[in-house]
Structures are given as C-alpha cells and as structure tokens.
Amino acid sequence: MSPLNQPWLARTITVVGSTDRGLIGLEGMIVDETKRTLRVRSPKGVHVIAKNIISFKLDGDDFIIEGSKVTQRPEDRVARRNRRKR
C-alpha cells in the first residue's frame, strides 16, 4: 500500500525539500495532521509545517511525497486512491 493511503500519525518525517531553507533536514514524529499542516515533534520542539511548501519522506523510505499534492483532510487522503507514476 502506498504511504499516501496510510495514516501518518506517530510516523517519522524527514523534510528533504522546502521553499523555507530552515525546514530542510527537519526530522521528527508527526503528532497531528490537518488539511494544510503537519505538526511535528522534534528534539528542538514542536513545529507546525505547511504541507504545500515541503517535500518529505516517511520512516526513512525512499518514496518522496510532494506536500502540495496531499493537501486534503487526513481521512479523505487515506480513503483516496493515489496512483504512482511509472
């Protein structure tokens, strides 16, 4: 199953790209998700990050998720069918 269709709470996120250079390399646990944001707990504290300005990996996986493509409510994202480009 694609990580796009799985719950993200309590998973480790690593920001690999962002329009805000200060977010690149941020790593922590997702503690909350809304339609447009992720709340991440890192060793430096809790960060609220807009999904549409980041690309990230979950749990060290090689699959990069573009945040701008997952700006829907978590319950809608999990139920939605997302296809990978080949």
C-alpha positions in Angstrom: 0.0 0.0 0.0 1.2 3.5 -0.9 2.3 5.7 2.0 -0.2 8.3 0.7 -3.0 6.0 1.7 -1.8 5.2 5.2 -2.2 7.2 8.5 0.8 9.4 9.2 0.4 9.9 13.0 3.3 8.7 15.0 5.5 8.2 11.9 8.9 9.8 11.5 9.1 12.6 8.9 12.2 13.9 7.2 11.9 17.1 5.2 14.0 16.8 2.0 12.9 19.9 0.2 11.2 23.2 1.1 10.8 26.8 0.0 11.9 27.6 3.6 15.5 26.5 3.8 15.3 26.3 7.6 13.0 23.3 7.3 15.2 21.2 5.1 16.6 18.3 7.2 14.0 18.6 9.9 13.3 15.2 11.4 10.7 14.3 13.9 7.5 12.5 14.7 4.1 13.6 13.3 1.8 14.3 16.2 -1.1 15.9 14.3 -2.3 16.4 10.7 -4.8 18.9 9.3 -5.9 19.6 5.8 -3.0 22.1 5.2 -0.5 21.4 8.0 1.6 18.8 9.8 2.6 19.2 13.5 6.0 17.6 14.0 7.7 17.0 17.4 11.5 17.1 17.0 14.3 17.4 19.6 14.1 21.2 19.1 10.4 21.4 19.9 7.0 21.2 18.1 6.8 22.7 14.6 3.7 23.4 12.6 4.6 23.0 8.9 2.5 23.9 5.9 2.2 20.9 3.6 2.3 22.9 0.4 5.9 24.2 0.9 7.6 20.9 1.7 8.6 17.5 0.1 9.3 14.8 2.6 10.0 11.1 3.3 8.2 9.0 6.0 10.1 6.5 8.2 13.3 6.8 6.1 11.6 5.4 3.0 12.9 6.4 -0.4 9.5 7.5 -1.7 9.3 11.3 -1.7 5.9 12.9 -1.0 5.2 16.3 -2.5 3.2 18.1 0.2 1.3 20.2 -2.3 -0.3 17.0 -3.7 -1.6 15.9 -0.3 -3.4 19.0 0.9 -6.7 17.3 1.9 -8.1 16.2 5.2 -6.3 13.1 6.6 -9.5 11.0 6.5 -10.0 11.9 2.8 -6.4 11.2 1.9 -6.4 7.7 3.5 -9.6 6.8 1.6 -8.5 8.2 -1.7 -6.8 6.1 -4.4 -3.5 7.6 -5.4 -1.6 6.2 -8.4 2.2 6.2 -8.7 3.7 7.4 -12.0 5.8 4.7 -13.6 
